[in-house]
């Protein structure tokens, strides 16, 4: 068992850190306050290879492993979780789903633009009545012979307003329940596709979150992913990898809060000495460091299993539930360590605290992760 990163991993980690600190950090408070989408930063991330990290070079990607992806996600999430969630969806859900389950024609048509960041992808699963229970799809895809007729509404769609490609999960055969669900590639400019108002969120406020409405959208048969009825399996298998991305995002949020708290504790004085010399603060920092390291190891284990083509669904669920709860717990502690300064925007930790909450909710709530883990434990 080797816990050492390779030279390539260290280079990728440093490149992501440099990008986050030098390019993402300036303006991050303004983007959060004004809900400004980081369009130019995402384009730059595409140029650096961060938007298609695991995509094969054959399709224009970086051809890197999942461990590299975890390392890059952590560094970018330390600074701007709105950038990292766009990166996560594009990598884990859209690119990986297409490359793993798409036809050769689909991969060659769509992956190069997605991997380069020229086009951003979105994953459309959640609905007003289908969140944690993804079997309850109300969006329909009626088989019309040469095409499917798509109707319905999807909620909470990350990248929704800027995406050029949507992967849409819809019900074709209601009588078959989850076995009658299909997955489709839908182009943004297709007639009948409409984007709802941007959500006004607690955190990740720069992230582009919308409802997407499909009204008699004609989807060519060649845009169905996999065999007829494969859609639910496609969504579940893709979300397993997506949970590694969100676990890494949560890890980065927690780690960013820790780094800020450590630096602040070494310079802030109270009762005649730096607050880092007070045991009350030392214990907080010790707990933060321990939980963050545990979360990091869980993320890397899930990534390793995925890279080795071994079952990784349970490991991804463990990583996500632990990392997300670590992020929530310790961003609160980061605000506490900063005292009154933690409550103002310029010190960054209040934003990290707000950003942390969503990691316990999207791509499977903490409750859903525990169901996944329990099923494995009890099987």
Residue pairs with C-beta under 8 A, 6 or more apart in sequence:
5 13
5 67
5 71
8 68
9 67
9 68
9 71
12 64
12 68
12 71
12 72
13 71
13 72
13 75
15 48
15 72
16 50
16 71
16 72
16 74
16 75
16 76
17 75
17 78
19 44
19 45
19 48
19 50
19 75
19 76
20 75
20 76
20 78
20 79
20 80
21 79
23 41
23 44
24 38
24 41
24 76
24 79
24 80
24 83
25 79
25 80
28 79
28 80
28 206
28 348
28 351
29 345
29 346
29 348
29 351
30 36
31 37
31 38
31 80
31 82
31 205
31 206
32 82
32 205
32 206
32 345
32 351
33 205
33 345
35 198
35 200
35 201
35 205
35 206
36 206
37 82
37 161
37 162
37 206
37 207
37 208
38 80
38 82
38 83
38 86
38 206
39 162
41 80
41 83
42 51
42 83
42 86
42 87
42 117
42 120
42 162
43 117
44 117
45 51
45 76
45 83
45 87
45 117
46 52
46 115
46 116
46 117
46 118
47 116
47 117
49 61
49 62
49 64
50 72
50 76
50 87
50 117
51 87
51 90
51 91
51 95
51 114
51 115
51 116
51 117
51 120
52 59
52 60
52 61
52 62
52 90
52 91
52 95
52 111
52 114
52 115
52 116
52 117
53 61
53 62
53 64
53 68
53 69
53 72
53 91
54 61
54 62
54 63
54 64
54 65
54 66
54 69
54 91
54 95
54 96
54 99
55 61
55 62
55 63
55 95
55 99
55 111
55 114
55 115
56 63
56 99
57 63
59 99
59 107
59 108
59 111
59 112
59 115
60 111
60 112
60 113
60 115
60 116
61 95
61 99
61 111
61 115
62 68
62 115
65 303
65 307
66 241
66 244
66 303
66 304
66 306
66 307
67 300
67 303
67 304
67 307
69 91
69 92
69 244
69 245
69 248
69 303
70 244
70 248
70 251
70 299
70 300
70 303
72 87
73 84
73 87
73 88
73 245
73 248
73 249
73 251
73 252
74 248
74 251
74 252
74 255
74 296
74 299
75 252
76 83
76 84
76 87
76 252
77 84
77 248
77 249
77 250
77 251
77 252
77 253
77 255
77 256
78 252
78 253
78 255
78 256
78 259
79 256
80 206
81 203
81 204
81 207
81 249
81 252
81 253
81 352
81 355
82 204
82 205
82 206
82 207
82 355
83 206
84 249
84 252
85 158
85 204
85 207
85 246
85 249
86 120
86 158
86 159
86 207
86 208
87 245
88 242
88 245
88 246
88 248
88 249
89 121
89 122
89 123
89 158
89 159
89 242
89 245
90 114
90 117
90 120
90 121
90 159
91 245
92 238
92 241
92 242
92 244
92 245
93 121
93 123
93 167
93 238
93 239
93 241
93 242
93 245
94 114
94 121
94 122
94 123
94 165
94 167
95 111
95 114
95 115
95 121
96 238
96 241
97 123
97 167
97 183
97 225
97 234
97 238
98 106
98 107
98 110
98 111
98 114
98 167
98 185
98 225
99 107
99 111
100 237
100 238
101 183
101 225
101 226
101 230
101 234
101 237
101 238
102 110
102 185
102 225
103 222
103 225
105 222
106 185
106 222
106 223
106 225
110 119
110 165
110 185
112 118
113 119
113 164
114 120
114 121
114 165
119 163
119 164
119 165
120 159
120 162
120 163
120 164
120 165
121 159
121 163
121 164
121 165
121 166
121 167
122 157
122 158
122 159
122 160
122 163
122 165
122 166
122 167
122 212
123 157
123 158
123 166
123 167
123 238
123 242
124 154
124 157
124 166
124 167
124 168
124 169
124 186
124 212
125 134
125 154
125 169
125 235
125 239
126 134
126 154
126 155
126 156
126 157
127 136
127 137
127 138
127 139
127 152
127 153
127 154
127 155
128 138
128 153
128 155
129 136
129 138
130 136
130 137
130 138
131 155
132 364
132 365
132 367
132 368
134 169
134 232
134 235
134 236
135 177
135 178
135 181
135 232
137 152
137 169
137 170
137 171
137 181
138 152
138 153
138 171
139 150
139 151
139 152
139 153
139 154
139 168
139 169
139 170
139 171
139 214
140 149
140 150
140 151
140 152
140 170
140 171
140 172
140 174
141 148
141 149
141 150
141 168
141 170
141 171
141 172
141 182
141 184
141 219
142 148
142 149
142 151
142 172
143 172
144 218
146 220
146 221
147 218
147 219
147 220
147 221
148 170
148 172
148 182
148 184
148 218
148 219
148 221
148 224
149 216
149 217
149 218
149 219
150 168
150 170
150 184
150 186
150 192
150 214
150 216
150 217
150 218
150 219
151 214
151 215
151 216
151 217
152 170
152 213
152 214
153 196
153 211
153 212
153 213
153 214
154 168
154 211
154 212
154 213
154 214
155 211
156 199
156 209
156 211
156 362
157 163
157 166
157 209
157 210
157 211
157 212
158 207
158 208
158 209
158 362
159 207
159 208
160 195
160 196
160 208
160 209
160 210
160 211
160 212
161 195
161 198
161 208
161 210
162 208
163 188
163 208
164 187
164 188
164 189
165 185
165 186
165 187
165 188
166 185
166 186
166 187
166 188
166 193
166 212
167 183
167 184
167 185
167 186
167 225
168 183
168 184
168 185
168 186
168 214
168 219
169 181
169 182
169 183
169 231
169 232
169 234
169 235
170 181
170 182
170 183
170 184
170 231
171 180
171 181
171 182
172 180
172 181
172 182
172 228
172 229
172 231
173 179
173 180
173 229
174 180
176 229
178 232
179 229
179 232
180 229
181 229
181 231
181 232
181 235
182 224
182 225
182 228
182 229
182 230
182 231
183 224
183 225
183 226
183 230
183 231
183 234
183 235
184 219
184 223
184 224
184 225
184 231
185 219
185 223
185 225
186 193
186 214
186 217
186 219
186 223
187 193
190 217
190 218
190 219
191 217
191 218
192 214
192 215
192 216
192 217
192 218
193 212
193 213
193 214
193 217
194 212
194 213
194 214
194 215
195 210
195 211
195 212
195 213
196 210
196 211
196 212
196 213
197 210
197 211
198 208
198 209
198 210
199 209
199 210
201 207
201 209
201 358
202 354
202 357
202 358
203 351
203 354
203 355
203 356
203 357
203 358
204 355
204 358
205 354
225 231
225 234
226 233
226 234
239 363
239 364
240 312
240 313
240 316
241 306
241 316
242 363
243 302
243 316
243 317
243 319
243 320
243 363
243 364
243 369
244 299
244 302
244 303
244 306
244 312
244 316
244 319
244 320
245 363
246 320
246 324
246 359
246 362
246 363
247 295
247 298
247 299
247 302
247 316
247 319
247 320
247 322
247 323
247 324
247 359
248 299
248 323
249 359
250 295
250 320
250 323
250 324
250 326
250 327
250 356
250 359
251 292
251 295
251 296
251 299
251 323
251 326
251 327
253 327
253 331
253 352
253 355
253 356
253 359
254 288
254 291
254 292
254 295
254 323
254 326
254 327
254 330
254 331
254 356
255 292
255 296
256 348
256 352
257 288
257 327
257 330
257 331
257 333
257 334
257 349
257 352
257 353
257 356
258 285
258 288
258 289
258 292
258 330
258 334
260 334
260 338
260 347
260 348
260 349
260 352
261 284
261 285
261 288
261 333
261 334
261 337
261 338
261 349
262 276
262 285
264 337
264 338
264 341
264 347
265 274
265 275
265 276
265 281
265 285
265 337
266 274
266 276
267 274
268 274
268 275
268 339
269 275
270 278
271 278
275 281
275 337
276 282
276 285
281 337
284 333
284 336
284 337
285 337
287 330
287 333
288 330
288 333
288 334
291 326
291 329
291 330
292 326
292 330
294 322
294 326
295 319
295 322
295 323
295 326
298 315
298 318
298 319
298 322
298 323
299 319
299 323
301 315
301 319
302 312
302 315
302 316
302 318
302 319
305 311
305 312
305 315
306 312
306 316
313 372
313 376
314 372
314 373
314 376
317 364
317 369
317 370
317 372
317 373
318 369
318 373
320 359
320 363
320 364
320 366
320 369
321 366
321 369
321 370
321 373
323 359
324 356
324 359
324 360
324 366
325 360
325 366
327 356
327 359
328 353
328 356
328 357
328 359
328 360
331 349
331 352
331 353
331 355
331 356
332 353
334 342
334 349
334 352
334 353
335 342
335 343
335 349
335 350
335 353
336 342
338 347
338 349
341 347
342 349
342 350
343 350
344 350
345 351
360 366
364 372
